Amino acid sequence: MAAKQSFVRYDVEGRSLAVSLTVDKPRVMVSEPVFATLVFSGDALAIEVGWMGDNSLGRPEDYRLAFVDADGATLPGPDPGPQFGGQSWTVALAPGRDHRARLLLAHWVVGLKPGRYTLRGETTIRVRTDAGAPWRELSVVVETPVEVVADDAAALGRIFRELGAVAVGERHDAASEALRQLEVVRDRQVIPEWLRIAELPGYEHKFAAARALAQWDDDRALAAIVRIAATQAADLPAVGYATEALRAQSAAQLRVAAAQALATSPHRDATSALLALKDDPEQSVRLTVVHRLAKLTDPAAQALLTAFAADGDAMVRGEARRYLVERR
């Protein structure tokens, strides 16, 4: 069964702008990570997109998706958190050249239940006919049907394995998209895929794995995060780094990601694994350790905070001293 697609056409100073919304599958399971695609097509038009930045979900703030049920009620969405940065770019539309926004459905809905829905996509773009024309703001609304069915554990497991195979493959764009899909999965069947991803030498895979494995109370997940926390420059491929300093910086960023994962992990041994990083040369790792120590009340935590109060980095030193004052 082919995915159903909805179109809306807008007139822009006598030229046609077509907007379509497609769901990768017309029938999806509740926990299945699926994308919708918003496509802008036109002839001799320019649109400005992406000008409001992304939020903490990695979700673009200038797009909105809503699941509307048969009664016209809109399902609630997750808290998007703060917005990060913001950039804009212009896309020239012409026959054979369109603009596509891939929107992961899980970033817009929580508490999804089986049923038939209308998926509504909304955004505001700026559009003009040529470089000398003024930008015109255009509100876009397009809808498409989608059916949600109950989860099937075996079918989900197959989907996770397929995504895992793509995520470790050599097609970069497809691998990045598969990583994004796996990141929203909250089913334990996904753990083996993340363990395989974590063993790849590349930065992107290790970084995503550290974040994803942080949510699981699982011995294998903890061990993988600990291995990432030990990453050194020599562990990363030299290809792709202009200088050895940049390679070392990436290794440090992976250790930070792993430290942050240990700080939030529900595993009983996560805290001790994090405290073992107290001498890491990267100040952000040590700062993560300090923030975790501030929540511990045992004498050993007090002693470590006291030691950090003499740290060589001013921020680490200052945070440790602040926490010590608060404990008095």
Secondary structure, DSSP 4 states (H G I P E B T S, - for coil): -PPPEEEEEEEETTEEEEEEEEES-SEEETT---EEEEEEEESSEEEEE-TT-EETTS-BTTEEEEEE-TTSPBPP------EE----EEEEEBTTB-EEEEEEGGGS-SS--SEEEEEEEEEEEEEESSTTSPPEEEEEEEEEEEEEE---HHHHHHHHHHHHHHHTSS-HHHHHHHHHHHHT--SGGGHHHHHHHHTSSSHHHHHHHHHHHTT---HHHHHHHHHHTT--GGGS-STT-SSHHHHHHHHHHHHHHHHHHHHH---TTHHHHHHTTTT-SSHHHHHHHHHHHTT--SHHHHHHHHHHTT-SSHHHHHHHHHHHHHH-
